[in-house]
Amino acid sequence: MSFLNRIVTLMLMTFALPVTAAHAYLDAASVSIAMQAIVGLVATYILTGKIYLQKIKAFFTRGKSDDTKLSDGAE
């Protein structure tokens, strides 16, 4: 099954399930855990993007000599 078919199947299954109100109590600890999860996801996305950008930059700068990388002229 291709990736697109899996996503479409998951979306159809999600929309087919009935949605009801959950009359539940959310205390401060629950909200704190949810916020930590969101902050962790954002940090993960940022670091993953940074790593991939470094790999892309390294791919395009492989052919250049090491002399151009020294900015201060020290040996």
Residue pairs with C-beta under 8 A, 6 or more apart in sequence:
1 9
